[in-house]
Amino acid sequence: FGGKITTYRKLAEHALGKLQPFFPTLGPAWTAKAPLPGGDLPDADFDRFLNDLAHEFTWLPAELVLHYARLYGTRARVLLDGAAAMADLGRHFGGLLHEREVAYLRRHEWALTAADILDRRTKHGLHLTPAERRAFEAWCDERQAAPSDA
């Protein structure tokens, strides 16, 4: 399913309103002003956050800093925790997709399949060649068949 976050939020609030009679302690809607995960930027200043992230991870190419900042906001630091060089991002699958981001998506955003990662959680699928996509799908399939830490 596709849609806008604000639409999903309003639909969820409407559904909860319908459940209110069955859950009398359910409080009023509160999500309109609540930041999304990773959206808790200091002073809501994306440019400053982006600059700070670039200075914190000087080894990371500007294109990846921007990508992680846009997709994950303050949670980019969770994704990059402990990384000190490009090699720490693991395998490069094409475009801007690296193994470390895949591990983050599996661990923190419950992405299970290649389609979850390429098409639902990110738009990486739009930037991989058909061969890169097939290789990534095969890589994911191998990891689903065997237990892993990712």
C-alpha positions as CSV (number, residue, x, y, z in Angstrom):
1,F,0.0,0.0,0.0
2,G,1.2,3.5,-0.7
3,G,0.2,6.8,0.9
4,K,1.2,9.7,2.9
5,I,2.2,9.5,6.5
6,T,-0.3,12.3,7.4
7,T,-3.1,10.3,5.8
8,Y,-2.1,7.1,7.7
9,R,-1.9,9.2,10.9
10,K,-5.4,10.6,10.4
11,L,-6.8,7.1,9.5
12,A,-5.3,5.7,12.6
13,E,-6.7,8.5,14.8
14,H,-10.1,7.9,13.2
15,A,-9.9,4.2,13.9
16,L,-8.9,4.8,17.5
17,G,-11.9,7.2,17.8
18,K,-14.2,4.4,16.8
19,L,-12.6,2.2,19.6
20,Q,-13.0,4.9,22.3
21,P,-16.2,3.4,23.7
22,F,-14.4,0.1,24.3
23,F,-11.3,1.8,25.8
24,P,-12.6,4.6,28.0
25,T,-9.1,5.5,29.2
26,L,-7.9,6.1,25.7
27,G,-6.7,9.6,25.6
28,P,-7.2,12.2,22.9
29,A,-5.3,12.2,19.6
30,W,-1.7,13.3,20.2
31,T,0.2,12.5,17.0
32,A,-0.3,15.7,15.0
33,K,2.6,17.5,16.7
34,A,4.7,14.4,17.6
35,P,7.8,13.9,15.6
36,L,8.2,10.7,13.6
37,P,11.0,8.4,14.7
38,G,14.2,10.2,13.9
39,G,12.4,13.5,13.5
40,D,13.5,14.9,16.8
41,L,16.0,17.3,15.3
42,P,17.3,20.0,17.5
43,D,15.2,23.1,16.9
44,A,13.7,21.3,13.9
45,D,16.7,22.6,11.9
46,F,17.5,20.0,9.3
47,D,20.4,21.9,7.7
48,R,22.2,22.2,11.1
49,F,21.6,18.5,11.8
50,L,22.9,17.6,8.3
51,N,26.0,19.8,8.9
52,D,26.6,18.2,12.4
53,L,26.2,14.7,11.0
54,A,28.7,15.5,8.2
55,H,31.2,16.8,10.8
56,E,30.6,13.8,13.0
57,F,31.2,11.3,10.2
58,T,33.8,13.0,8.1
59,W,34.8,9.8,6.3
60,L,31.2,9.4,5.0
61,P,30.6,10.8,1.4
62,A,28.2,13.8,1.4
63,E,25.7,11.9,-0.7
64,L,25.4,9.2,2.0
65,V,25.3,11.7,4.8
66,L,22.3,13.4,3.1
67,H,20.7,10.0,2.3
68,Y,20.9,8.8,5.9
69,A,19.8,12.2,7.3
70,R,16.8,12.3,5.1
71,L,15.7,8.7,5.6
72,Y,16.6,8.2,9.3
73,G,17.0,11.6,10.8
74,T,18.5,11.4,14.3
75,R,18.4,7.6,14.0
76,A,21.2,7.8,11.4
77,R,23.5,7.8,14.4
78,V,22.1,4.4,15.5
79,L,22.7,3.1,11.9
80,L,26.3,4.5,11.9
81,D,27.1,3.7,15.6
82,G,30.7,2.3,15.8
83,A,31.4,2.9,12.1
84,A,34.7,4.7,11.4
85,A,35.3,4.0,7.7
86,M,33.4,3.0,4.5
87,A,34.5,-0.6,5.0
88,D,32.4,-0.6,8.2
89,L,29.3,-0.1,6.0
90,G,29.8,-3.7,4.7
91,R,28.9,-4.9,1.3
92,H,27.9,-2.3,-1.3
93,F,24.9,-3.5,-3.2
94,G,24.6,-0.6,-5.7
95,G,23.4,2.9,-5.6
96,L,23.6,4.1,-2.0
97,L,22.7,0.7,-0.4
98,H,25.2,-0.9,1.9
99,E,24.9,-3.9,4.2
100,R,24.9,-1.8,7.4
101,E,21.7,0.0,6.3
102,V,20.1,-3.4,5.5
103,A,21.0,-4.6,9.0
104,Y,19.5,-1.4,10.5
105,L,16.3,-1.9,8.5
106,R,16.0,-5.5,9.6
107,R,16.7,-4.8,13.2
108,H,14.9,-1.5,13.7
109,E,12.2,-1.3,11.0
110,W,11.3,-5.0,10.7
111,A,12.2,-5.3,7.1
112,L,12.2,-9.0,6.2
113,T,12.5,-9.3,2.4
114,A,14.4,-7.6,-0.4
115,A,11.1,-5.9,-1.4
116,D,10.7,-4.5,2.1
117,I,14.1,-3.0,1.9
118,L,14.2,-1.9,-1.7
119,D,10.6,-0.8,-2.3
120,R,8.8,-0.3,1.0
121,R,11.3,1.2,3.5
122,T,13.5,3.0,1.0
123,K,13.4,3.7,-2.7
124,H,16.7,1.9,-3.3
125,G,15.0,-0.3,-5.8
126,L,14.6,2.6,-8.1
127,H,18.4,3.1,-8.3
128,L,19.7,-0.4,-8.6
129,T,20.3,-2.1,-12.0
130,P,18.3,-5.2,-12.7
131,A,21.5,-7.3,-12.1
132,E,22.1,-5.5,-8.8
133,R,18.5,-6.1,-7.7
134,R,18.7,-9.8,-8.5
135,A,22.0,-10.1,-6.6
136,F,20.5,-8.3,-3.6
137,E,17.4,-10.5,-3.7
138,A,19.6,-13.6,-3.8
139,W,21.7,-12.3,-0.9
140,C,18.6,-11.6,1.2
141,D,17.1,-15.0,0.3
142,E,20.3,-16.7,1.6
143,R,20.1,-14.8,4.9
144,Q,16.4,-15.7,5.3
145,A,17.1,-19.3,4.9
146,A,19.7,-19.3,7.6
147,P,19.5,-17.7,11.1
148,S,21.5,-14.5,11.3
149,D,22.3,-11.5,13.6
150,A,21.0,-9.0,11.1
